[in-house]
Amino acid sequence: MGLQSDIGYEVPRTNALQRAAIRFGGTRLGTIVFSRVLRTLDLTFHRLSGGRRTFGGVFGGVPIVMLTTTGARSGRARTNPLIGIPHGVDVAVFAANYGLGVIPSWVYNLRASRDAELSYGRRTAKVRAREVSGEEADEVFAAAILIYPGYVEYRKRFDQPIPVFVLAARHRP
């Protein structure tokens, strides 16, 4: 058993409208729009649906996971909706930050404390993150663009490699 089965993670099939939303998200205009509203919409949908749905999941057909980290400076819980990427039995996250070319704050949180919580739907698991690079990061990127092709454009906008983390379940001994 791995993290994917622990949280019931799956990559949904997309319809034509969802594929159009995904294409739009990879454009410069999509980046501007999504970077300003998507986090709030995902968190709101998640709360209003009792944890069952996210905006990106419903309208974009992408598997949105909720990653809760501990703030590196504040020590407070911080939850971020991210596209979950299958990686073996684990789930990976790609810190593309809507293609803005800036590393998101949750990356610094994971670097300070590798322990976090990952939710998908109503299921949650405690996870340990490990940052990957090289071939393994390339494998995650290859899987990521199958789910969200906009990552290709996002990657072009970064002056440095985009941080990639693999999240594995922390099972009790």
N, C-alpha and C positions, 0 to 999 in steps of 0.2 A: 504494500500500500504506500502511496505517496501523497503529496500535497494535493494534486489534482483530484484524486478520489476523496480525500478528506473533506474538501470544500465543495465537491460536486461541480467542479469547473468543466466547462465545455465551450468550444467555439461554435457559436450558432451559425446556421445558414442564413445568408442575406437575400433580401428581395431587391428588386430593381430600384426602388426608392432609397433603400439603405445604401446600395452601391453608389448611387448618385451623391448621397451625403458624404460618403467616404471619399469620393473623388474631389468634392468641393473642399473637404478638410485639408487636402494636400496643397491647395492653391494658396497664394499670398493672401487673398481676400479671406479665404477660409481660416487661415492662421490668425488673422486679425480678429475675426468674429469669434472663433472658438476659444482663443486665449482669453477673451474678455468674459465669456458667459458660460462656457461648458462646465467648469468645475462647480459653479453655483447650481446649474441645472442638474448635474449628476447628483450632487449631495441632496438637493431638494427632492428629486424623484425618489432617491433611495430612502429618505426619511418618510415621505408621504406614502410610499408603497410598503412600509414596514420592512424594508431591506430587500424586497423582492426584485426591484427594477432600478435601472438608471436611465437617464436621458440617452446617453450614448448607446446603451444596449437596445433600447426600444427603437430609436430613430436612426441609429447608425449600424445596428446589428453587430456591434463589436463587444467582445467579452470584457466588461468593465469590472475590475476588482477594486476593493477599497483597502488601501494600504495605510495602516495606522502606525506611525513612528513616534518616538519621543523626541521633542524639540531639543536640538543640541544645546541651545542656550537657555531656553525657557523651562525645559523639563516637562512641558505639557504634551498631552497626546495631540497629534496632528494627523488628520485623515485626508488622504488624497485619492481621488478616483483616477485609476490608470488602466490602460489596456493591458490585460494579462496575456502573456505569451507562453504557450506550452513549451516546456523544455524537459524532455524525458518525463519523469513523474512529478517534476517540480513546475513552478510557474516563474517566469522571468518578467522583469519590467525594464523598459527602455526609457531613459530620462531625456526624451526629445523635447519636452516643454513646448509643444505646439510649433516647433521649428523656429522658435524665437532666437536661438543661438546662445541662450543663457541656461546655465545649469539650475534646475529647480531646487528649492530649499529642502525637499525631502531627501535628496541625495546626501546633503551634509548631515542630516539627522541619521541616516543609515550608516554613514561612515563613522559617526560618533558612537552609535549603539546599533549593533547588527541585529538585535532582537526587535521584532515587530509583530504586528497582527495583520492577517490577511483575511478579508471577507469576500465571499462571492454569493450573491443571493442572501439567504439567511444563515449560511454556514460560515463559521470563523475558525481559524487555526492560528496558533502561535507559530511564528516562523523565524528562521535565522537567515539573514541575507549574506550573500558573498558577492563581491564585485568581481566581474569577469572581464577579460580582455582577450585580444588576439583571436585565435580560431574559435574559441567558445563564444565570444561576443559576436563574431561573424555568423555563427550558427543561429544565435538568438535573432540577429537582424534578418537573416533569411526567413525564419519563421514569422517574424513580426511583419514583414512586408506582404506576406500572404494574407494576413488579417487586415492590415492597414497600409496600403501601398503609399500613402502620403509620407511615410517614414523616409522614402527615398529622397524626396525633396527636402525634408527636415534635415537629413544628414548633410546635404550640400550647404546648408546655412550655418553649420557649426565650424568654428576654426580649430576645434579640438575633437578628439573622439567623444562620442556621446556615451556617458556612463550607462552600464548595463549591470543589473543585479539579478542573480538567481535566488529565489526564495524557496527554502526547503522547510518542511514541517519539523518542529521541535517536539518530538514525542517524549513523553515521560518515560524514564527508565523502568 
